[in-house]
């Protein structure tokens, strides 16, 4: 890649930094200073002239116009504080009123609640010192970065380090009212690279009529990995927990390797990567790069076929972008067009290989000899080794996934290094599938994790990227001439066995053989997580994702959709699911004894396994905090499904069960629902409040209320009040039976098409039974049960469709008491 490409990208990143620097210095009223004017302070000497050249600034100005979807003169004064991107969304006619707008806090990006969640606007008195502190920290790190590159300079390393600095400090600084300096600057840089080779004639034409020009100026490229779920889930329960986290993390590394491979093949800098996560990536390329996508797709498919035998596939597609597509909301339609092309490509996997596709149907394996079959993934492999501790046979890939999962438990850093890709094999089946390192190496990436800075490998002649996996680890990183440093959000929650865990399990439902396979400082098997659940011994399996995500991107901004806004929304959703969800899970583990396991959380969805009682509470907290993170937007919500299974239940089937539960939740009118114990309810009915026994208006609240009623009797064998749980369950069952009969008869709606309420004898019988039950109890419980009966009666038993769910929840919690 030539230096001019890096210079153009750097100029795009720096264009608006001047305003940030002025505000950080408390200079509010002065004319804005361009970032390039500050290049002498931030940019190492070798590159100052290149990024300040007139022809570079001309291209950057056009790119800035395209990214914002408006001329600078039409944008008005720069806002003093960044409004959350969710304030600009309209979803199914739901939007936030202007007075409900919330703003990102003026703090470096960190996974702390007060530094992450939107707030009311700061006063002028509070805003000025916040900018000064934020700016001072940015300037200090930017100057240290420049100093590191003054003598031994590597332009790619400097550019990526500066991009990560802007992510940390400028994520909350406004370039537009709802778009950060970080998001707008990186989109400007990406578009500037796409425009830099345009002819003089073309540039003049664009400058004259940019908003109506049909000339192609960029190519939106998207990659979508398919086969992800089968790759993760289709492993046996034997040895599953030890390899599971490694498999999931490998897919994140593979996404990184693939996106960087495409960038390198197209000779594009990292600034052109718009988004990466959840097995997907998007980048901006030049219009002429469309001719190269087919060959790049073929190379990727050949390599994936060699290392994964058809399990994983990348759908790589592009959508041309004309200048006019960046205005009047048209960018959303192009994004939709790209997704449709990807879906079509996924339906004809590996078709680009043509006659070579026959490789997929060649007999594989070693003739069905069980000794050559892996106990974890079930595949035959020439390199099988026995694991004496677990009495299993494991192939090399599964052993490597297991080792990666173990390393991740204590990891504080991720390191990445680009290397020359290994050559394409003559035939895919001539390659013996090796470990994850070999698979990444075929795409030109080396990677690893480390617990401490001093354990990191030293960079060689190339560029090495070192990313802190937690906020504390960032402080120990320093940039070098060939070392990029920054922060990587990663949900990395893995429960670990302790000696105390093993001792406590000796008198539980584990036989001597199972106990002998347990060792301190190893990943907790599912069978242990099951036994550490409260009440009934079951695992909870949670799958959950954002509702209507496609609509958010394609219609949420309306005619105000711009490339920068789409990038800002992608970044915000990533921060929540790749960052904050992990904080919630770690907090739950600290509270409940390390019983949650994150299989993955990225993009807009997640998959957790753990003690069932804690999984249910985690799901509720994720939904609650998503609402807070989205500034209370009524159209931003998520649906989830929770399945309860045994610890030795096949993982693929558990994932399928949770997937069916999630599907049921998403089929609920309006979505924003959860399926638990086979029943689907909107989150509002399930309960978004904190634990409070006084609240009986939701399933969650009534569960706590009933638990407080029943718990005092646990020493007496759950006597009379335990029948309260059975009575409530029976009431709901009677209602559901009557409702089912009406549906079968076709009489559940009136002539106007409205669903009619179902009334029946269970109402007065239930009220009478609860009142009689109250009379048989001690005074305190008598009042509580009588009050519950009156509440149900006064509410005309509208809660009849969920009171049994609350009762069954409590029964499961108290089953072993």
C-alpha positions in Angstrom: 0.0 0.0 0.0 1.5 3.3 -1.0 2.1 6.2 1.5 -0.5 8.4 -0.2 -3.3 6.0 0.8 -2.2 6.2 4.4 -1.8 9.9 4.2 -5.4 10.4 2.9 -6.8 8.1 5.6 -4.8 10.0 8.2 -6.1 13.4 7.0 -9.6 12.1 7.2 -9.1 11.0 10.8 -7.6 14.3 11.8 -9.9 16.7 10.0 -12.2 17.5 13.0 -9.7 16.9 15.8 -9.0 20.7 15.9 -12.4 21.5 17.3 -12.0 18.9 20.0 -8.6 20.3 20.9 -10.1 23.8 21.2 -12.9 22.7 23.4 -10.5 20.7 25.6 -8.5 23.9 26.1 -11.7 25.8 27.0 -11.8 27.8 23.8 -15.6 27.8 23.0 -16.2 30.9 21.0 -13.2 30.9 18.6 -13.4 30.0 15.0 -12.9 26.2 14.5 -9.3 25.1 13.8 -8.9 22.2 11.4 -7.2 19.1 12.5 -4.6 19.4 9.8 -3.5 22.7 11.3 -2.6 20.7 14.4 -0.6 18.1 12.4 2.7 19.5 13.6 1.7 18.5 17.1 0.1 15.1 16.5 1.7 13.7 13.4 5.2 12.4 13.2 7.6 14.4 11.0 7.8 11.9 8.1 4.1 12.2 7.3 3.1 15.8 8.0 3.6 17.1 4.5 1.8 14.2 2.9 -1.4 14.5 4.9 -1.5 18.3 4.5 -1.2 18.4 0.7 -3.9 20.4 -1.2 -5.0 17.4 -3.3 -5.4 15.3 -0.1 -7.5 18.0 1.6 -9.7 18.3 -1.5 -10.6 14.6 -1.4 -11.1 14.7 2.4 -13.6 17.6 2.0 -15.7 15.6 -0.5 -15.5 12.5 1.8 -16.7 14.6 4.8 -19.6 15.8 2.8 -20.6 12.3 1.8 -20.2 10.8 5.2 -22.4 13.4 6.9 -24.9 13.5 4.0 -24.8 17.3 4.1 -22.5 20.2 3.3 -20.7 21.7 6.3 -22.5 25.0 5.7 -25.8 23.2 6.1 -25.0 21.5 9.4 -25.3 24.4 11.7 -23.1 25.1 14.7 -21.3 22.1 16.1 -23.3 20.8 19.2 -21.6 21.0 22.6 -22.5 17.5 23.7 -23.2 14.3 21.8 -26.8 13.1 21.7 -27.2 9.3 21.7 -27.8 7.8 18.3 -30.9 6.1 19.6 -32.6 9.6 19.9 -32.6 9.8 16.1 -34.4 6.5 15.5 -38.0 6.0 14.7 -39.1 2.3 14.9 -42.6 1.3 14.0 -43.7 4.9 14.6 -42.1 4.9 18.0 -39.5 7.6 18.8 -38.1 9.7 21.6 -39.6 13.1 22.1 -37.0 16.0 21.8 -37.3 16.6 25.6 -36.5 13.0 26.2 -33.1 13.2 24.4 -30.1 11.8 26.3 -26.4 12.4 25.9 -23.3 10.3 26.1 -21.2 11.1 29.1 -17.9 13.0 28.4 -15.6 10.3 29.6 -13.1 7.9 28.0 -14.8 4.7 26.8 -14.9 2.3 29.8 -17.2 -0.4 31.0 -18.5 1.4 34.0 -22.2 2.4 34.3 -21.7 6.1 34.9 -19.3 6.2 31.9 -21.4 4.2 29.5 -25.1 5.0 29.9 -26.8 8.1 28.4 -27.5 11.0 30.7 -29.2 14.4 30.8 -27.3 17.2 29.1 -24.5 18.7 31.2 -24.6 22.3 32.2 -22.1 24.7 30.7 -20.2 24.8 34.0 -19.9 21.0 34.2 -19.3 20.5 30.4 -16.2 22.7 30.2 -14.0 20.8 32.8 -15.3 17.5 31.4 -13.9 18.4 28.0 -10.7 19.7 29.4 -10.1 16.4 31.3 -11.0 14.3 28.3 -9.0 16.4 25.9 -5.9 16.5 28.2 -5.9 12.7 28.3 -6.2 12.4 24.5 -3.5 14.9 23.9 -1.1 13.2 26.3 -1.6 9.8 24.5 -1.5 11.3 21.0 1.8 13.0 21.7 3.2 9.8 23.2 2.1 8.0 20.0 3.7 10.6 17.8 6.9 10.4 19.8 7.1 6.7 19.4 7.1 7.1 15.6 9.5 10.0 15.2 12.5 7.9 14.4 11.5 4.3 13.6 8.1 5.0 11.9 5.6 2.5 10.5 2.7 4.3 8.9 0.2 1.4 9.3 0.9 1.0 13.0 0.5 4.8 13.6 -2.7 5.0 11.7 -4.4 2.1 13.5 -3.1 3.3 16.9 -4.6 6.8 16.2 -7.9 5.2 15.2 -8.0 3.3 18.5 -7.2 6.5 20.4 -10.1 8.2 18.8 -12.3 5.3 19.7 -11.4 5.6 23.3 -11.5 9.4 23.7 -13.7 10.7 20.8 -16.6 8.2 21.0 -18.5 10.8 23.1 -17.4 14.0 21.3 -19.8 15.3 18.7 -19.0 15.8 15.1 -22.7 16.0 14.3 -25.6 16.2 16.9 -25.9 12.4 17.1 -22.7 11.2 15.5 -19.4 11.1 17.3 -16.1 12.5 16.1 -14.8 8.9 16.1 -17.5 7.5 13.9 -17.6 10.4 11.5 -13.9 10.7 11.2 -13.4 7.0 10.4 -16.1 7.2 7.7 -14.5 10.3 6.3 -11.2 8.5 6.2 -12.7 5.5 4.5 -14.4 7.5 1.8 -11.4 9.6 1.2 -9.4 6.5 0.4 -12.1 5.5 -2.0 -12.0 8.9 -3.8 -8.2 9.5 -3.8 -7.6 7.9 -7.3 -10.5 9.7 -9.0 -9.5 11.8 -12.1 -9.5 15.6 -12.0 -12.5 15.6 -14.3 -14.4 13.4 -11.9 -13.5 15.4 -8.8 -14.7 18.6 -10.5 -18.0 16.9 -11.5 -18.5 15.7 -7.9 -17.8 19.1 -6.5 -20.3 20.6 -8.8 -23.3 18.3 -8.1 -22.4 15.8 -5.4 -25.9 15.2 -4.0 -27.4 14.3 -7.4 -24.4 12.6 -9.1 -24.9 9.0 -10.2 -21.2 8.4 -10.5 -20.0 5.5 -8.5 -17.7 6.7 -5.7 -17.4 3.6 -3.4 -18.3 -0.1 -3.0 -20.0 -1.4 0.2 -18.6 -4.8 0.8 -20.0 -7.3 3.4 -18.8 -10.6 4.6 -21.2 -13.0 6.5 -19.9 -16.3 7.9 -22.5 -19.1 7.8 -22.4 -22.4 9.6 -21.4 -20.7 12.9 -24.1 -22.2 15.1 -23.5 -25.8 13.9 -19.8 -25.3 14.4 -20.2 -24.2 18.0 -23.0 -26.4 19.1 -22.5 -29.7 17.3 -20.1 -31.2 19.9 -20.8 -33.9 22.4 -21.2 -33.3 26.1 -18.0 -35.1 26.8 -15.3 -32.4 27.0 -17.7 -29.8 25.6 -17.1 -27.1 28.2 -13.4 -27.2 27.9 -13.4 -26.6 24.1 -16.6 -24.5 23.8 -15.2 -21.1 24.7 -12.2 -21.7 22.5 -14.4 -22.5 19.5 -16.5 -19.5 20.0 -13.5 -17.2 20.4 -11.9 -18.7 17.3 -14.9 -17.6 15.2 -14.3 -14.1 16.4 -10.6 -14.4 15.4 -11.6 -15.9 12.1 -13.9 -12.9 11.4 -10.9 -10.6 12.1 -8.7 -12.7 9.8 -11.2 -12.6 7.0 -11.9 -8.9 7.2 -8.2 -8.1 7.3 -7.5 -10.5 4.4 -10.1 -8.7 2.2 -8.6 -5.3 3.2 -5.1 -6.5 2.3 -6.2 -8.1 -1.0 -7.9 -4.8 -1.9 -5.0 -2.7 -0.7 -7.1 -0.8 1.8 -6.1 0.5 5.3 -7.9 -0.5 8.5 -9.9 2.7 8.5 -12.0 1.3 5.7 -13.4 -1.4 8.0 -16.8 -0.1 9.0 -17.9 -2.8 11.4 -16.8 -6.3 12.6 -18.6 -8.6 15.0 -21.0 -11.5 15.3 -19.5 -13.3 12.3 -20.0 -10.3 10.0 -17.9 -7.5 8.7 -18.6 -4.5 6.4 -16.0 -2.3 4.7 -15.8 0.4 2.1 -13.8 -0.2 -1.1 -13.3 1.6 -4.4 -15.8 1.0 -7.2 -13.2 -0.7 -9.3 -12.6 -3.3 -6.5 -15.9 -5.0 -7.5 -14.0 -6.8 -10.3 -11.7 -8.5 -7.6 -14.4 -9.7 -5.2 -15.1 -12.9 -7.2 -11.5 -14.1 -7.1 -11.1 -13.1 -3.4 -14.3 -15.1 -2.6 -12.9 -18.1 -4.5 -9.6 -17.9 -2.5 -11.4 -17.7 0.8 -13.8 -20.5 0.0 -10.9 -22.8 -1.1 -9.1 -22.1 2.2 -12.2 -22.6 4.3 -12.9 -25.8 2.5 -9.4 -27.0 3.3 -9.5 -26.3 7.0 -13.2 -26.8 7.8 -14.4 -29.3 5.2 -17.5 -27.2 4.3 -18.6 -26.5 7.9 -18.0 -22.7 7.5 -18.6 -20.5 4.5 -18.1 -16.7 3.9 -20.7 -15.0 1.7 -18.7 -12.0 0.3 -20.7 -9.5 -1.7 -20.6 -5.9 -2.7 -23.1 -3.1 -3.5 -22.0 -0.1 -5.6 -22.6 3.3 -4.1 -23.2 6.4 -6.2 -22.6 9.8 -4.8 -26.3 10.4 -4.5 -26.7 7.3 -2.4 -25.2 9.1 0.6 -28.0 11.6 0.7 -31.8 11.7 1.5 -31.5 8.3 3.4 -30.7 6.3 0.3 -27.7 4.6 2.0 -30.1 2.4 4.0 -31.6 0.9 0.8 -28.1 0.0 -0.5 -27.3 -1.7 2.8 -30.5 -3.7 2.4 -29.5 -4.6 -1.1 -26.1 -5.9 0.1 -27.8 -8.1 2.8 -30.1 -9.6 0.2 -27.1 -10.5 -2.0 -25.5 -12.1 1.0 -28.5 -14.2 1.7 -28.7 -15.4 -1.9 -25.0 -16.3 -1.8 -25.5 -18.3 1.4 -28.1 -20.4 -0.4 -25.5 -21.5 -3.0 -22.6 -22.1 -0.8 -19.3 -22.7 -2.5 -20.9 -22.4 -6.0 -18.0 -20.1 -7.0 -15.7 -23.1 -7.0 -17.6 -24.5 -10.0 -16.4 -28.0 -10.9 -14.1 -28.0 -7.9 -17.2 -28.1 -5.7 -17.1 -31.9 -6.2 -14.4 -31.8 -3.5 -17.2 -31.6 -1.0 -18.6 -35.0 -2.0 -15.4 -37.0 -1.9 -15.5 -39.7 0.8 -13.5 -38.5 3.8 -12.3 -40.2 7.0 -10.6 -43.4 7.7 -13.3 -46.0 7.2 -15.3 -45.6 10.4 -12.8 -46.9 12.9 -14.0 -45.6 16.3 -10.4 -45.3 17.5 -9.9 -42.5 15.0 -13.0 -40.6 16.0 -12.9 -37.5 18.3 -15.0 -37.8 21.4 -15.8 -34.1 21.3 -16.6 -33.1 17.7 -17.4 -36.7 16.5 -15.2 -36.3 13.4 -12.5 -38.7 12.2 -9.0 -37.2 12.2 -5.5 -38.6 11.5 -4.2 -37.0 14.7 -6.2 -38.4 17.7 -4.8 -38.4 21.2 -6.1 -39.9 24.3 -7.0 -37.7 27.3 -6.4 -39.8 30.4 -8.0 -37.3 32.8 -11.4 -37.4 31.0 -11.1 -40.8 29.3 -11.8 -39.3 25.9 -10.1 -39.2 22.5 -9.5 -35.7 21.1 -8.4 -34.5 17.6 -5.8 -31.8 17.2 -8.3 -29.0 16.4 -10.3 -29.8 19.6 -7.2 -30.0 21.7 -6.2 -26.6 20.4 -9.6 -25.1 21.0 -9.5 -26.5 24.5 -6.1 -24.9 25.1 -7.3 -21.6 23.8 -10.3 -21.7 26.0 -8.1 -22.3 29.0 -5.8 -19.4 28.1 -8.8 -17.1 27.7 -9.9 -17.6 31.4 -7.0 -15.5 32.6 -6.4 -13.4 29.5 -5.9 -9.7 29.8 -4.5 -9.1 26.3 -5.1 -10.2 22.7 -2.3 -9.9 20.2 -2.6 -10.0 16.5 0.1 -10.0 13.8 -0.3 -9.9 10.0 1.9 -12.4 8.2 2.1 -13.6 4.6 -0.9 -16.0 3.9 0.0 -19.6 3.4 -0.2 -20.6 -0.2 -3.4 -22.1 -1.6 -3.4 -25.9 -1.5 -3.6 -27.7 -4.8 -6.7 -29.4 -3.5 -8.5 -28.7 -0.2 -8.6 -32.3 0.8 -4.8 -32.5 0.5 -4.6 -30.4 3.7 -4.9 -32.1 7.1 -7.1 -29.9 9.2 -4.9 -28.6 12.0 -5.5 -26.3 14.9 -7.0 -22.8 14.8 -3.6 -21.2 14.3 -3.1 -23.0 11.0 -6.6 -21.9 9.9 -5.9 -18.2 10.7 -2.4 -18.5 9.1 -3.9 -19.4 5.8 -5.5 -15.9 5.8 -2.4 -14.2 7.0 -3.0 -13.7 10.7 -1.2 -14.9 13.8 -3.0 -14.4 17.2 -2.8 -15.3 20.8 -3.8 -14.2 24.3 -1.8 -13.3 27.3 -2.4 -12.8 31.0 0.3 -10.2 31.5 2.2 -7.6 29.4 5.6 -9.2 30.0 4.3 -12.5 28.5 3.4 -10.9 25.2 5.6 -11.9 22.2 8.0 -9.3 20.9 7.1 -7.7 17.6 9.2 -8.8 14.7 9.8 -6.9 11.5 6.0 -6.6 11.0 3.3 -4.7 12.9 1.8 -6.2 16.0 -1.5 -5.3 17.5 -1.9 -5.6 21.3 -5.5 -5.1 22.6 -6.4 -4.9 26.3 -9.4 -7.1 27.1 -10.4 -5.1 30.3 -10.2 -1.5 31.3 -7.4 -2.0 33.9 -5.1 -3.6 31.4 -5.1 -0.6 29.1 -3.0 1.3 31.6 0.0 -1.0 31.1 0.1 -0.6 27.3 2.4 1.8 25.5 2.7 2.3 21.7 5.8 1.4 19.8 7.1 2.1 16.3 5.7 -1.3 15.3 3.2 -2.0 18.1 -0.4 -0.9 17.9 -2.2 -0.6 21.2 -5.8 -0.2 22.2 -8.9 -1.7 23.7 -11.0 -4.7 22.5 -14.4 -5.3 23.9 -15.0 -9.0 24.6 -17.5 -10.9 26.7 -15.1 -13.4 28.3 -17.0 -15.1 31.2 -15.9 -18.7 32.0 -16.6 -20.4 35.3 -13.6 -22.1 36.9 -13.6 -25.0 39.3 -12.0 -24.4 42.8 -11.0 -26.9 45.4 -13.9 -25.7 47.5 -16.3 -26.5 44.6 -15.0 -30.1 44.3 -15.1 -30.7 48.1 -18.7 -29.4 48.2 -19.7 -31.8 45.4 -18.5 -35.0 47.1 -21.8 -35.6 48.8 -23.9 -34.5 45.8 -25.0 -36.5 42.7 -21.6 -37.2 41.3 -20.1 -40.7 41.3 -16.5 -41.5 42.0 -15.5 -41.5 38.4 -17.0 -38.1 37.7 -15.4 -36.7 40.8 -12.0 -38.0 39.7 -12.3 -36.1 36.5 -12.7 -32.8 38.3 -9.6 -30.7 38.8 -9.1 -27.2 40.3 -8.5 -24.3 38.0 -10.3 -26.0 35.0 -13.5 -25.0 33.3 -16.6 -26.1 35.2 -18.4 -28.9 33.4 -22.0 -28.4 32.7 -22.8 -31.2 35.1 -21.3 -29.1 37.9 -23.1 -25.9 36.8 -26.3 -28.0 36.9 -25.7 -29.1 40.5 -24.8 -25.6 41.6 -28.2 -24.2 40.6 -30.6 -23.2 43.3 -33.6 -25.5 43.8 -34.1 -28.0 41.0 -30.8 -29.0 39.4 -30.9 -27.8 35.8 -28.9 -25.8 33.4 -30.4 -22.7 31.9 -29.6 -22.0 28.2 -30.3 -18.5 27.1 -30.5 -17.1 23.5 -31.4 -13.5 22.9 -31.1 -10.8 20.3 -32.3 -7.3 19.4 -35.8 -7.2 17.8 -36.2 -5.7 14.4 -32.5 -5.0 13.9 -32.9 -5.0 10.1 -35.6 -2.3 10.4 -33.5 -0.2 12.7 -30.8 0.1 9.9 -33.1 0.1 6.9 -35.9 2.4 8.1 -34.9 3.7 11.5 -33.3 7.0 10.3 -35.7 7.6 7.4 -34.4 10.2 5.1 -31.9 11.2 7.7 -29.9 8.0 7.2 -26.2 8.6 6.5 -23.2 6.5 6.5 -21.9 8.1 9.7 -25.2 7.4 11.5 -25.3 3.8 10.4 -21.7 3.4 11.6 -22.6 5.1 14.9 -25.6 2.7 15.5 -23.4 -0.3 14.7 -20.8 0.9 17.2 -23.3 1.6 19.9 -24.9 -1.9 19.6 -21.5 -3.5 19.6 -20.5 -1.6 22.8 -23.6 -3.1 24.6 -23.4 -6.7 23.4 -19.6 -7.0 23.2 -18.9 -5.0 26.4 -21.7 -4.3 28.9 -23.3 -7.7 28.7 -20.0 -9.2 30.0 -20.1 -6.8 32.9 -23.6 -8.0 33.9 -22.5 -11.6 33.7 -19.4 -11.1 35.7 -21.4 -9.2 38.4 -23.8 -12.1 38.5 -21.0 -14.6 38.8 -19.5 -12.7 41.7 -22.9 -12.7 43.4 -23.9 -16.3 42.8 -20.7 -18.2 42.8 -19.3 -18.3 39.3 -22.1 -20.2 37.6 -22.4 -18.5 34.2 -20.6 -19.3 31.0 -20.6 -17.0 28.0 -20.6 -19.0 24.8 -20.8 -15.8 22.7 -22.1 -12.3 22.9 -21.5 -10.1 19.8 -23.2 -8.2 17.1 -26.7 -8.0 18.5 -27.2 -11.5 20.0 -25.9 -13.7 22.8 -25.8 -17.3 24.0 -25.2 -18.1 27.7 -25.3 -21.4 29.7 -25.3 -21.6 33.5 -27.2 -22.4 36.6 -30.8 -22.0 35.5 -31.9 -19.6 38.3 -29.0 -17.2 37.6 -29.5 -17.4 33.8 -33.1 -16.2 34.2 -32.1 -13.2 36.2 -29.3 -12.4 33.8 -31.7 -12.3 30.9 -34.0 -9.9 32.7 -31.0 -7.6 33.6 -29.8 -7.6 30.0 -33.2 -6.5 28.8 -33.5 -3.8 31.6 -30.1 -2.3 30.9 -30.7 -2.4 27.1 -33.6 0.0 27.7 -31.4 2.2 29.8 -28.5 2.1 27.3 -31.0 3.0 24.4 -32.1 6.1 26.5 -35.5 4.5 27.1 -36.5 4.3 23.4 -39.7 2.3 23.3 -38.8 0.7 20.0 -35.4 -0.6 21.1 -35.8 -4.0 22.8 -34.8 -7.6 22.7 -36.5 -11.0 22.9 -35.1 -14.1 24.4 -35.7 -17.8 25.0 -34.6 -19.8 28.1 -34.5 -23.6 28.1 -33.9 -25.8 31.2 -31.9 -28.9 30.5 -29.8 -31.5 32.3 -26.0 -31.1 32.5 -25.4 -34.1 30.2 -28.0 -33.0 27.7 -26.5 -32.7 24.1 -25.4 -29.1 23.6 -26.7 -28.9 20.0 -30.2 -30.0 21.3 -30.0 -27.5 24.2 -29.2 -24.7 21.7 -32.1 -25.8 19.4 -34.5 -25.8 22.4 -33.4 -22.3 23.4 -33.6 -21.3 19.8 -37.2 -22.5 19.6 -38.0 -20.6 22.8 -36.5 -17.5 21.4 -38.4 -17.9 18.1 -41.7 -18.1 20.2 -40.8 -14.9 21.9 -40.1 -13.1 18.6 -43.4 -14.4 17.3 -45.3 -12.7 20.1 -47.2 -9.6 18.9 -44.9 -6.6 19.3 -42.0 -8.9 20.3 -40.1 -7.6 23.3 -40.9 -10.9 25.0 -39.3 -13.8 26.8 -40.1 -17.5 26.8 -39.5 -19.3 30.1 -40.9 -22.7 31.3 -42.7 -23.0 28.0 -44.7 -19.8 28.4 -44.1 -16.6 26.3 -44.8 -13.2 27.9 -43.9 -9.6 27.1 -41.1 -8.4 29.3 -43.4 -5.8 30.8 -45.5 -8.7 32.3 -42.5 -10.8 33.1 -41.0 -7.9 35.1 -38.4 -5.3 34.5 -38.3 -4.1 38.1 -35.7 -5.1 40.7 -36.3 -7.8 43.3 -39.2 -6.6 45.4 -41.6 -8.8 47.3 -44.0 -6.0 47.7 -44.7 -5.8 43.9 -47.2 -8.4 42.7 -47.9 -6.8 39.4 -45.5 -8.9 37.4 -44.2 -12.5 37.3 -40.9 -11.4 38.7 -42.5 -9.4 41.5 -45.0 -12.1 42.4 -42.3 -14.7 42.4 -40.5 -12.8 45.1 -43.7 -12.2 47.0 -44.6 -15.9 46.9 -41.1 -16.9 47.9 -41.3 -14.8 51.0 -44.6 -16.4 51.9 -43.4 -19.9 51.5 -39.8 -19.8 52.6 -40.4 -19.5 56.4 -42.1 -22.9 56.3 -39.2 -24.8 54.7 -38.2 -26.4 58.0 -41.8 -27.7 58.4 -41.8 -29.3 55.0 -43.5 -26.5 53.1 -46.9 -27.1 54.8 -50.2 -25.3 54.1 -48.8 -22.3 52.2 -47.0 -24.6 49.7 -50.5 -25.5 48.5 -50.8 -21.8 47.5 -48.3 -22.5 44.7 -50.3 -25.5 43.5 -53.6 -23.5 43.7 -52.2 -20.7 41.6 -50.8 -23.1 39.0 -54.2 -24.8 38.8 -56.0 -21.5 38.3 -53.8 -20.7 35.3 -54.2 -24.2 33.9 -58.0 -24.0 34.1 -57.9 -20.7 32.3 -55.6 -22.0 29.6 -57.8 -25.1 29.1 -60.9 -22.9 28.6 -59.0 -20.5 26.3 -57.8 -23.5 24.1 -61.4 -24.8 23.9 -62.7 -21.4 22.7 -59.9 -21.1 20.1 -60.8 -24.6 18.8 -64.4 -23.5 18.6 -63.5 -20.2 16.8 -65.3 -18.1 19.4 -62.3 -16.3 20.9 -63.0 -13.0 19.0 -66.2 -10.9 18.8 -67.8 -9.5 15.7 -65.4 -6.6 15.6 -62.4 -9.0 15.5 -61.3 -8.2 19.1 -60.1 -10.9 21.5 -62.7 -11.4 24.2 -61.8 -12.0 27.8 -62.3 -15.5 29.2 -64.4 -15.7 32.3 -65.1 -18.9 34.2 -65.8 -20.5 37.5 -62.1 -20.7 38.3 -62.2 -17.0 39.2 -64.7 -17.1 42.0 -63.5 -20.6 43.0 -59.9 -19.3 43.2 -60.9 -16.3 45.2 -62.9 -18.4 47.6 -60.0 -21.0 47.9 -57.4 -18.3 48.6 -59.6 -16.7 51.3 -60.2 -20.0 53.0 -56.5 -20.7 52.8 -55.8 -17.3 54.5 -58.1 -18.2 57.4 -56.0 -21.3 58.1 -52.7 -19.4 58.4 -51.0 -17.4 61.1 -51.9 -13.7 61.2 -49.0 -12.4 59.1 -49.5 -14.9 56.4 -53.3 -14.6 56.6 -53.0 -10.9 55.8 -50.6 -11.6 52.9 -52.7 -14.3 51.3 -55.9 -12.4 51.8 -54.4 -9.3 50.2 -53.3 -11.4 47.2 -56.8 -12.8 46.8 -58.3 -9.3 46.9 -55.7 -8.0 44.4 -56.5 -10.8 42.0 -60.3 -10.2 42.5 -60.1 -6.4 42.1 -58.0 -6.8 39.0 -60.7 -9.1 37.6 -58.1 -11.9 37.5 -56.3 -10.2 34.5 -53.1 -11.9 35.8 -54.7 -15.3 35.4 -52.5 -15.9 32.4 -49.2 -15.7 34.3 -49.8 -16.3 38.0 -49.1 -20.0 37.6 -45.8 -19.2 35.9 -44.7 -17.3 39.0 -45.8 -20.2 41.2 -43.9 -22.8 39.1 -40.8 -20.6 39.3 -41.0 -20.6 43.1 -41.6 -24.3 43.2 -38.4 -24.9 41.1 -36.4 -22.6 43.4 -37.5 -24.4 46.5 -37.6 -28.0 45.3 -34.6 -29.2 47.3 -35.4 -27.3 50.5 
